[in-house]
Amino acid sequence: MNSVIQYTIAQFEEIQEGYPWVGSSYASKLAKVDERLVFERPLEGLHSIAETISHLTFWRKEALLKIKTGKGSKTDDCPENWLPNDILKQKGWEQIQKEYDGTLAELITLLQDKEDAFLSETYYDTDFKGYYPYSFLINGMLHHDVYHLGQLGIIIKFLNLKTQ
């Protein structure tokens, strides 16, 4: 039985492309953004849209590694965690989005056929330096996506104010 995993997958999909209770999904927020603004930081101390999406991709790749191997390799201190805009510009917005979408599709594919018992199995978390159940990782990734969805809303609001 994998009803909990299927429910979690549905939440990931809802936050990315649906109409979540919070009102906006990643797709609806990003569809309204002028592509010329994705590498712009709206204020000192706030990340750009591209930096935020790259950061989400970084941690999703790390989650995929943990699910596949039982151990992660990255920590919060890794420079790839928050790549700067000059590096991201070289990659290009289209590629950044493609990698982001690809990691979500891979996560869903990886989880789709797992039984709910998988959520109780443990992996070694390099960042937290200990063994944790996969439910900690999967729920954490979902929380991370929701957190940064709100952050994107703030970034976009400030970018729009700047361009008025």
Order of alpha helices (4+ residues) and beta strands (2+ residues): alpha-alpha-alpha-alpha-alpha-beta-beta-alpha
